[in-house]
Amino acid sequence: MTWERPGPQPAQIRFEPSRPLSDDETWVLGNVPGVEYAEAYSPAMNMNVNMLIARPEDPVLREDAPTIYLLNGLIGGTGWFQFTDAVDFYTSRGVNVVMVTSGAFSCYTNWIQGNDQWDTFLAGELPLGLEPVLGANGKRAIMGVSMSATSALSLAQNNPGTYDGVASISGCASTTSPLGKIAADEVFASAHIPLTFEDVWGDPQGDYARYYDPMLNLRKLSDEFQGKDVAIFISSTSGLAGSESLTTTNDVAPGDVEQAINFVTVGGRIDIGANVCTHVLHQRMTMRGIDHVARFYPQGTHNWNSFKWAVPDSWPTLAPALGKQPL
């Protein structure tokens, strides 16, 4: 079953903020060289979506460059640019990198009710509007983490031929299973907002929710369905804390005992679940003959000290899909 929707219109791009920047956006713009702010007006949602963008500095590399889109987790924000080396890593290899900072608690999906139409925006309106402005070559990949790890898979599945590569980091691809629904509702509850699974996707066993469940739609990641080869990278840590999560050795909040406790307890519990989900995803993709690369880390919890590993580790998988050397 597919869900009829009008063809996307190109997003309107502007490089001047229409609202005050967040503290994190201001920090990135002041501390990460080569980053610029942009907004994309989404016709489907009738709102501006905030982004940070970096392009290759070398004019030769900038011309006809591919693009990677980075989605953040539950609270949106600037994590990929603030806590990883994504900007330098991708731009030095001749890739435009686009990080959406809007979309907190949205699951980056088309809601069954309400204004949120993130699938339409991310897979249609945004590349149609932004990539001509960047002079991009039409090759693109998408990477999601935590909440958006599921979104990245679903976006690729429901928009065949749109993406050349997809990476799903520390997420759970089974959204309509009992565990998946519980996880989604816990995520919404943690935001202290009156939002439920049903608000986003309706009845967990209904056609709409099942359409947006990546685990139930693995055939849509096949080369046959996509009409081309799609590079796929999935990963998760074990949930067992290592140096990346401890008080004096983590990079995100060094010396912060309370944060380290959160990394070990809350972050550990989340990634134990994500690890189980990702192993199941790996097994089912293997059984279906869907080519992919899976990386399981023996240590690590659900935080940016672990998420950052995905940037270099996914590159050998994504690079050829973007027309680049996996160096």
N, C-alpha and C positions, 0 to 999 in steps of 0.2 A: 504494500500500500504506500502511496505517496500522498503528500499533502499539497494541494494546489495553492500556489501563491503567485502573485504577479512577478514578472521579471524584474530584477533589481535595477534601480536607477543609480548612476554614479554618485558617490558621495561628493559633496562640495568641500574642497580642502582650503584651509587658511592657516597661516603660520603666525598669526597674532592671537594671543589668548583673549577670549571674551569674558573671562571670569578670573578671579585671583588664583594664582597657582598654589598648589598644596606645598607644605614644607618639604616633603620628599621630592616633589618635582623641582622645586627651587634648588635643593641640594644637588640633585643630579645635574641640572643645567650649569651649576657653578663649579662642579667638581669632576665631571666626566667629560673630557674633551670631545668635541665633534658632535654633541647631541643638540638637537633643536626641538622646540615644541611645535606641535601642530594640532589642529582640530579638524574633524571630519563631520560634516552635517549628514545625518542619516535620514533620508526621506521616510523610510519604513517606521522609524521611531520618533521622528520629528524632534530630534535633539542633537546637540553637539557631543561627539565622543572625543575624549582627550587622548593624545598620543605623545610619545617621545620617539624621535627618529634619528638614526645616524646613517650616514652614507660614506662610502669609501672616499678617503681624502685624495688618493691618487686619481687624477682625471682619467687615466687609461682604464683603471679598474672600475671607476664610477660609471662609465659609459656602458649601457646595456647590461647592467648588473641584475642578478636575481635578487629575490627578496625573501627574508624570513620574518614571519610574524610571531611575536612572543606574547603569550597570554599569562597573566599572573593568577594567583589563587583566590581564596575566599574574599579577601578585602581589596582585590585589585591592586592598585599602587604601582610601585617602581622597582620591585624586587630584582627583576632580571638585570636592570642597569645599575642598581645600587649595590647588589651583593654578589654579582658574578662579573666575569671579564667579557661578557657577551659583546659589548660595543667594540672593543679593540679586536677581539677574536674574529668577528664576522667582517668588519669593515676592512681589516688588513688582508682578508682573503677575497675581497671584491664582492661583498654581499651587503645589500641594504638591510638594515635591521629596524623593525617597527614594533614598538611595544605599546599596546593599548593600556592606559592607566585607569580608564573608566571600567564599569561593569562589575563592581563589587556585589557579591551574593546573587549574581544573575545566572550562573551556570553557563553563560555564553550560549544560550539556546533560544529558540523561538518559544515563548510561553504560550500555553493554551489559552490564557486570558491575560489581559493587560497589555502594556505598551512594549514590553521587551521583545525585540525581534533580532537577537544577536546573530543568529545563523544567517539571516538575510543580509545583515550588515557586513559581517566579517568575511563571508565567502563570496559576496556579490558586490555590494555597494562600495566597500573600502578598496579592494583591488582595482575595480573599474575606475574609481576616482583618483586614487593616489598614485598608482604605478605609472600612468602617463606623465604625471607631474615629476616623478623621480627619474623618468627616462628608463624605467626598468624593462627587462627583456621578457617578462611574462612567466618565467620560471619562479616557483614559490614553494616554500615549506611553512608549516605551522607547528609550533611547539607549545604545549600546555603543561602546567604543573599543578598538582593537588586538584582543586575543583576543576580547573580547566584542562587537566590531563584527559578527562572524559570528553570534554568539549572538543578537543583537537581531533580525537577519533571520530566523533559524531559529525563534525564539520566535513571531514574528508569523505565519510560514508555517504552523506546526504547531498553532496555536491560533486558528483563524479567528474573527474578530469580537471578539477580546479587546482589541486595540490600535487606537486611532484614528490613531496616528502612530508612525513608527519612524525612527531615525537610526542610520546605520552609519558610523563614523569610522575611517579609516586601518586597514582590515582586509582580509581576503581571503575572498571568499564561496565560493571553490571549494576545498572541503576534501578531496575524494576524487581530485582530479587529482594527477599525480606531484608537481607543484610544491607543491600544498596539503598533501600528506602529508609531504613533506620539511620544509615550514615548521612543521607541527604537531610533528613529532618533534624539530626543533631547539629549539622552544619548551620542550618537556618536558625535553630534555637540559640546557638552560640552568638548569633548576631543580635539577639534580643529584639527581633522584629517579628510581627505576626505573619509568618510565611510558612507554608507547608509544601511538601512534594506535590500535593494535588493542585496547588496554585500554579505551579510551573508546568507540570505534565499531565495533570488530571489523574484519573484512576490508574494505579500502578499496573493493572492488568488490561487496561484499555489500549486501543490501537495507537493512540497518539503517544502515550508513554513508551510503548514497545518500539515505535518507530525511532525514538531518540535514545534507545538503549544500545550502546555499541556492541555489547556481548551477544545480543540477539541478531545483529546485522553484520556479522563478520564477513559474509560473502561480498558485501559492498566494498570491502578493502581489496578484493581480488583484482588482478590486472584485467581480467575479462570485464568485470563490471565497470572499472575505472576507465577502460579504454586505453590504458598505458601502464607502464611500470610505476609503482608508487613505493618509494623507500619508506620503511617503517621501523622506528626505534622505540622500544618500551623499556622502562627501568623502574626499579624500586630498591630501597635499602631494606635491611632485615628488621629495623626497629630497635636493634641493640646499639646502645650508645657507644661511641668511640671518642677520639679526641675532638672530632668536629662538634660535639655536643657538650663538652665539659667546660667548667667555669673559666679556666685560664687559657684554654687552647682553642676556643671557637672564635671565628672572625666577626660574627655578627654582633655579639654583645660580650666582649672579653671582660672578665672580672665581675660580671653580673650574676650573682649566685641564683637569684630568683628566676632569671631567664634560663639559666642552665638546668635548673630543676624542671622547668616547663619543657625544655627540649627533651629531657630524659623521660619524663613521665607522660605528658600529653603527646609530645612528638613521637615518642617510642610506640605508644599505643596506636596512634594513627597509622604509622608505617608498618606495624605488624599486620594490620588489616589490608593496607595497600599492597604489601608483599604477597599476601594470599591471593588477592584479586589479580595481581599481575602475573603470578604463576599460573593461575587458571586461564587467563587470557593467552599467555604464551602456549600452553598446552593445546588449547582449542584452535588457535591459529595454526599451530603445527599440524594438528589432525586434519585441518581443512586445506593444507598445502599453501597457506598464505605466507609468502616470503617476508621475513622480518628479522630483526636483531633484538635480542633480549639481554639486558644486563642486570644482574642481581648482586648487590653489594653486601658483603657479610656484616658490615657495621654501618651505622648511620640512622638518624631519626628524621622526623618530618620538619626540616628547617632548611634555610638557604645554604648553610654550610655543606649540606648534602646535595641539595638541588643543583648547585653550581657545577657539579661533576658532569652533568648532562651536556654542557656546552661542548667541551672537547670530546667527550666519549661518544656523542651522537654524530660527530662530524664525519667520520669515515663512512657512515651510512648515508647521511644527507648530502654530502658534497657531490658525489657523482650525479645525483638527481638534480642538483642545481647547476650542473655543468662545470664543477670545480674539482681540483685535485684534492684527494683526502690526505693532505699533508699536515 
